[in-house]
Amino acid sequence: MSARHSRVGSVAANTTAIIVFVFMVFPVYWMVNTALKPREDVFTRDPKFVPSPLTFEHFARVIGDNGFFTFARNSLVVTLVVVVLSMIVAFLAATAVARFRFKGRRGYIVMILAVQMVPFEALLISMFVMLDSVGLVDKLAGVMVAYLAFVLPFTIWTLRGFVANVPVELEEAAMIDGCSRAQAFRLVLFPLIMPGLVATSVFAFIQAWNEFILANVILLSESNYTLPIWLAGFQSSFKETDWSGLMAGSTLFAIPVIVFFVAVQGRIQSGALAGGVKG
Amino acid sequence: MSSTVGSTSHTRPGINPTAVGGDVPDGLAAGPQRGSRLPLLLLAPATLLLLVVLGYPIVRMVTLSLQEAKLRNIVRGDTTWNNFENYQNIFADPGFWDVVLRTVVFAVACVAATMLAGTLVALLLNRLGRRMRLLVSVGLLMAWATPVVTATQVWQWLFDTQYGIVNWALVSLGFDGFLNYSWLANPLSLLTVAGVVVVWGAIPFVALTLYAGLTQVPGELYEAAEVDGASGWRRFWSITFPLLAPIFTILAALSTIWDFRVFTQVFILQKAGGITSETNLLGIYAYRTSFSGNDFGAGAAMSVVMVVLLGGLSLFYVRRMIKEVDA
């Protein structure tokens, strides 16, 4: 390839890169842009690409909405409970699967994988029926239990990999030095798989924070709404949508997740699939 | 859920290298006799939760699909067996087959678009310099991270009839027919918007996974091919594609499963657009049959059909992953 050819090629590649970047980021940018513009700049024939003058009135209005803090609190409570419990339960199970040989271990791994393939959408109906029969419909605890079960297979699977990658010799050395097995897990293994726990808990956080379908079916009274149900309620075919408010609400809802995810996943992704081409 | 809550998922599970961790080391495994009880104790909480909260609904879905179950039967606990009537009814309903066909076409179109765009973006990433690659990666991660509810609503705003920037752009480009075009008023264009949301959200996972695979392909192969005068097109089909075939297959299988299950995107667009009957996908149809149609038995039967339709692909995926664990 001649130098000139490759320079032309790289100009084309860079141009395409910018187009791809714009396509991927535009919706997020437009969300924030709409949320920051005064209403008269939102509903214009020719779009305004820069929010000037800036206004925070839509954020103030959305936060001032008397429901907002209730919904945000519900979302936070559900999410945090799911994250903490799933990490504890998954860490125990992952250690068992990665560190011990026992009868049915392989079967257990297969089960963990297979269960991830059951379409959640198909369980919506029987999940509702089950939660109804134990009085958990319209209770935050109902969605917590469901989310917990849904994030577990993936969190166990992922943590299993992290545990398996820590050399056992480290724990054995600690046990020779007089640690009990529980202490070896707590003092040696646990700190070493911290990055795995962080990555996995971000996953659990996002799942629980974003979930809409089941919450929409289970949480019936407004005082129990989570943020996604509230956001979905902005629209109906019967009334004009308050786009400024909706975009401000969406920004508040989505930005924490996006920041978290980009920070953590960016680091994980760099190692992703390394060795995937081996075969 | 993962997929699940995945579906909601966005954080797509799946191909995770760290997860492939080899066999159990011998040291601890051959520990004291206590070892035989300890792992079971460690597994107990997870197992209990999975059995009760996932296992039971799976069983209940099957039993419910064989029963007559209106909401009042469920509340009273007197659902009765009705001898495959739910299945006979849904199979005899032409509306159901329309939904199945629509779901299949929608999923296939989304998978094709995702795989094509994802591959092109991966190849692009592989060609870019460090800085541009970082820029595109951050863009991909941001789209990947956007919650589905948010993504759907923002795209809906982009496609808004009067003030949407998509219509503005199309009109500016000379497509005057899109002046005040109402995307959600027509079933086909509503599903197109839903498809755009799905594909936009799915490209990052496919592109970044394939890119990670591409970085593993030895550069000498391409150099040799270039010396032999192979075109870029030829190099892709003779080197890249065969080497990455395992990744392509897994990505296609996962994408098909996910896109077959699309729910939230279409559901929210339906709320705003008001047309449901001609835009329902299988999951939504089962939901509406149960909750609006008050026929939980038929809804459960449709759910079973959904699981069965995806069964083959899921089995394929699980077997692939098991092989990796064993490797």
Chai-1 contact restraints between the chains, C-beta under 6 A:
chainA,res_idxA,chainB,res_idxB,connection_type,confidence,min_distance_angstrom,max_distance_angstrom,comment,restraint_id
A,A13,B,R127,contact,1.0,0.0,6.0,A-B,restraint_1
A,A13,B,L128,contact,1.0,0.0,6.0,A-B,restraint_2
A,N14,B,M132,contact,1.0,0.0,6.0,A-B,restraint_3
A,T16,B,L124,contact,1.0,0.0,6.0,A-B,restraint_4
A,A17,B,L128,contact,1.0,0.0,6.0,A-B,restraint_5
A,A17,B,M132,contact,1.0,0.0,6.0,A-B,restraint_6
A,A17,B,V136,contact,1.0,0.0,6.0,A-B,restraint_7
A,V20,B,V121,contact,1.0,0.0,6.0,A-B,restraint_8
A,V20,B,V136,contact,1.0,0.0,6.0,A-B,restraint_9
A,F21,B,L135,contact,1.0,0.0,6.0,A-B,restraint_10
A,F21,B,V136,contact,1.0,0.0,6.0,A-B,restraint_11
A,F21,B,G139,contact,1.0,0.0,6.0,A-B,restraint_12
A,M24,B,G139,contact,1.0,0.0,6.0,A-B,restraint_13
A,M24,B,L140,contact,1.0,0.0,6.0,A-B,restraint_14
A,M24,B,A143,contact,1.0,0.0,6.0,A-B,restraint_15
A,V25,B,G139,contact,1.0,0.0,6.0,A-B,restraint_16
A,V25,B,M142,contact,1.0,0.0,6.0,A-B,restraint_17
A,P27,B,V154,contact,1.0,0.0,6.0,A-B,restraint_18
A,V28,B,M142,contact,1.0,0.0,6.0,A-B,restraint_19
A,M31,B,V154,contact,1.0,0.0,6.0,A-B,restraint_20
A,F43,B,Y163,contact,1.0,0.0,6.0,A-B,restraint_21
A,P47,B,I165,contact,1.0,0.0,6.0,A-B,restraint_22
A,P47,B,W168,contact,1.0,0.0,6.0,A-B,restraint_23
A,V89,B,P45,contact,1.0,0.0,6.0,A-B,restraint_24
A,V89,B,A46,contact,1.0,0.0,6.0,A-B,restraint_25
A,L92,B,L42,contact,1.0,0.0,6.0,A-B,restraint_26
A,A93,B,L43,contact,1.0,0.0,6.0,A-B,restraint_27
A,A93,B,A46,contact,1.0,0.0,6.0,A-B,restraint_28
A,T95,B,L42,contact,1.0,0.0,6.0,A-B,restraint_29
A,A96,B,P39,contact,1.0,0.0,6.0,A-B,restraint_30
A,A96,B,L42,contact,1.0,0.0,6.0,A-B,restraint_31
A,A96,B,L43,contact,1.0,0.0,6.0,A-B,restraint_32
A,R99,B,L28,contact,1.0,0.0,6.0,A-B,restraint_33
A,F100,B,A29,contact,1.0,0.0,6.0,A-B,restraint_34
A,F100,B,P39,contact,1.0,0.0,6.0,A-B,restraint_35
A,R101,B,V24,contact,1.0,0.0,6.0,A-B,restraint_36
A,R101,B,A29,contact,1.0,0.0,6.0,A-B,restraint_37
A,F102,B,P39,contact,1.0,0.0,6.0,A-B,restraint_38
A,L113,B,V318,contact,1.0,0.0,6.0,A-B,restraint_39
A,L113,B,M321,contact,1.0,0.0,6.0,A-B,restraint_40
A,A114,B,V318,contact,1.0,0.0,6.0,A-B,restraint_41
A,V115,B,L54,contact,1.0,0.0,6.0,A-B,restraint_42
A,Q116,B,S2,contact,1.0,0.0,6.0,A-B,restraint_43
A,M117,B,S314,contact,1.0,0.0,6.0,A-B,restraint_44
A,P119,B,R261,contact,1.0,0.0,6.0,A-B,restraint_45
A,P119,B,M306,contact,1.0,0.0,6.0,A-B,restraint_46
A,F120,B,M1,contact,1.0,0.0,6.0,A-B,restraint_47
A,F120,B,T4,contact,1.0,0.0,6.0,A-B,restraint_48
A,F120,B,S7,contact,1.0,0.0,6.0,A-B,restraint_49
A,E121,B,R261,contact,1.0,0.0,6.0,A-B,restraint_50
A,E121,B,F263,contact,1.0,0.0,6.0,A-B,restraint_51
A,E121,B,G283,contact,1.0,0.0,6.0,A-B,restraint_52
A,A122,B,S303,contact,1.0,0.0,6.0,A-B,restraint_53
A,A122,B,M306,contact,1.0,0.0,6.0,A-B,restraint_54
A,A122,B,V307,contact,1.0,0.0,6.0,A-B,restraint_55
A,L123,B,P57,contact,1.0,0.0,6.0,A-B,restraint_56
A,L124,B,Y287,contact,1.0,0.0,6.0,A-B,restraint_57
A,I125,B,S290,contact,1.0,0.0,6.0,A-B,restraint_58
A,I125,B,F296,contact,1.0,0.0,6.0,A-B,restraint_59
A,I125,B,G299,contact,1.0,0.0,6.0,A-B,restraint_60
A,I125,B,A300,contact,1.0,0.0,6.0,A-B,restraint_61
A,S126,B,P57,contact,1.0,0.0,6.0,A-B,restraint_62
A,S126,B,R60,contact,1.0,0.0,6.0,A-B,restraint_63
A,S126,B,M61,contact,1.0,0.0,6.0,A-B,restraint_64
A,S126,B,L64,contact,1.0,0.0,6.0,A-B,restraint_65
A,M127,B,P57,contact,1.0,0.0,6.0,A-B,restraint_66
A,V129,B,I74,contact,1.0,0.0,6.0,A-B,restraint_67
A,M130,B,Y56,contact,1.0,0.0,6.0,A-B,restraint_68
A,M130,B,P57,contact,1.0,0.0,6.0,A-B,restraint_69
A,M130,B,R60,contact,1.0,0.0,6.0,A-B,restraint_70
A,V145,B,V53,contact,1.0,0.0,6.0,A-B,restraint_71
A,Y147,B,V5,contact,1.0,0.0,6.0,A-B,restraint_72
A,A149,B,L49,contact,1.0,0.0,6.0,A-B,restraint_73
A,A149,B,V53,contact,1.0,0.0,6.0,A-B,restraint_74
A,A149,B,L54,contact,1.0,0.0,6.0,A-B,restraint_75
A,F150,B,M1,contact,1.0,0.0,6.0,A-B,restraint_76
A,F150,B,T4,contact,1.0,0.0,6.0,A-B,restraint_77
A,F150,B,V5,contact,1.0,0.0,6.0,A-B,restraint_78
A,L152,B,A46,contact,1.0,0.0,6.0,A-B,restraint_79
A,F154,B,S2,contact,1.0,0.0,6.0,A-B,restraint_80
A,F154,B,P13,contact,1.0,0.0,6.0,A-B,restraint_81
A,W157,B,A19,contact,1.0,0.0,6.0,A-B,restraint_82
A,T158,B,N16,contact,1.0,0.0,6.0,A-B,restraint_83
A,T158,B,A19,contact,1.0,0.0,6.0,A-B,restraint_84
A,G161,B,T18,contact,1.0,0.0,6.0,A-B,restraint_85
A,G161,B,A19,contact,1.0,0.0,6.0,A-B,restraint_86
A,G161,B,G21,contact,1.0,0.0,6.0,A-B,restraint_87
A,A164,B,G21,contact,1.0,0.0,6.0,A-B,restraint_88
A,N165,B,G21,contact,1.0,0.0,6.0,A-B,restraint_89
A,V168,B,P25,contact,1.0,0.0,6.0,A-B,restraint_90
A,V168,B,G27,contact,1.0,0.0,6.0,A-B,restraint_91
A,V168,B,L28,contact,1.0,0.0,6.0,A-B,restraint_92
A,E172,B,G27,contact,1.0,0.0,6.0,A-B,restraint_93
A,F203,B,T11,contact,1.0,0.0,6.0,A-B,restraint_94
A,I206,B,T11,contact,1.0,0.0,6.0,A-B,restraint_95
A,Q207,B,V5,contact,1.0,0.0,6.0,A-B,restraint_96
A,N210,B,T8,contact,1.0,0.0,6.0,A-B,restraint_97
A,N210,B,P147,contact,1.0,0.0,6.0,A-B,restraint_98
A,E211,B,V5,contact,1.0,0.0,6.0,A-B,restraint_99
A,E211,B,T8,contact,1.0,0.0,6.0,A-B,restraint_100
A,F212,B,V149,contact,1.0,0.0,6.0,A-B,restraint_101
A,F212,B,T264,contact,1.0,0.0,6.0,A-B,restraint_102
A,I213,B,F263,contact,1.0,0.0,6.0,A-B,restraint_103
A,P228,B,V149,contact,1.0,0.0,6.0,A-B,restraint_104
A,L231,B,V149,contact,1.0,0.0,6.0,A-B,restraint_105
A,A232,B,I268,contact,1.0,0.0,6.0,A-B,restraint_106
A,Q235,B,K271,contact,1.0,0.0,6.0,A-B,restraint_107
A,Q235,B,A272,contact,1.0,0.0,6.0,A-B,restraint_108
A,S237,B,G274,contact,1.0,0.0,6.0,A-B,restraint_109
A,W243,B,W157,contact,1.0,0.0,6.0,A-B,restraint_110
A,S250,B,T150,contact,1.0,0.0,6.0,A-B,restraint_111
A,S250,B,Q153,contact,1.0,0.0,6.0,A-B,restraint_112
A,A254,B,T146,contact,1.0,0.0,6.0,A-B,restraint_113
A,A254,B,P147,contact,1.0,0.0,6.0,A-B,restraint_114
A,A254,B,T150,contact,1.0,0.0,6.0,A-B,restraint_115
A,V257,B,A145,contact,1.0,0.0,6.0,A-B,restraint_116
A,V257,B,P147,contact,1.0,0.0,6.0,A-B,restraint_117
A,I258,B,M142,contact,1.0,0.0,6.0,A-B,restraint_118
A,I258,B,A145,contact,1.0,0.0,6.0,A-B,restraint_119
A,F261,B,A145,contact,1.0,0.0,6.0,A-B,restraint_120
A,V262,B,L141,contact,1.0,0.0,6.0,A-B,restraint_121
A,Q265,B,L141,contact,1.0,0.0,6.0,A-B,restraint_122
A,Q269,B,L208,contact,1.0,0.0,6.0,A-B,restraint_123
A,A272,B,P17,contact,1.0,0.0,6.0,A-B,restraint_124
A,A272,B,A212,contact,1.0,0.0,6.0,A-B,restraint_125
A,L273,B,I15,contact,1.0,0.0,6.0,A-B,restraint_126
A,L273,B,P17,contact,1.0,0.0,6.0,A-B,restraint_127
A,L273,B,T209,contact,1.0,0.0,6.0,A-B,restraint_128
A,L273,B,A212,contact,1.0,0.0,6.0,A-B,restraint_129
A,L273,B,G213,contact,1.0,0.0,6.0,A-B,restraint_130
A,A274,B,P17,contact,1.0,0.0,6.0,A-B,restraint_131
A,G276,B,G213,contact,1.0,0.0,6.0,A-B,restraint_132
A,G276,B,I247,contact,1.0,0.0,6.0,A-B,restraint_133
A,V277,B,G213,contact,1.0,0.0,6.0,A-B,restraint_134
A,V277,B,Q216,contact,1.0,0.0,6.0,A-B,restraint_135
A,V277,B,L243,contact,1.0,0.0,6.0,A-B,restraint_136
A,G279,B,P246,contact,1.0,0.0,6.0,A-B,restraint_137
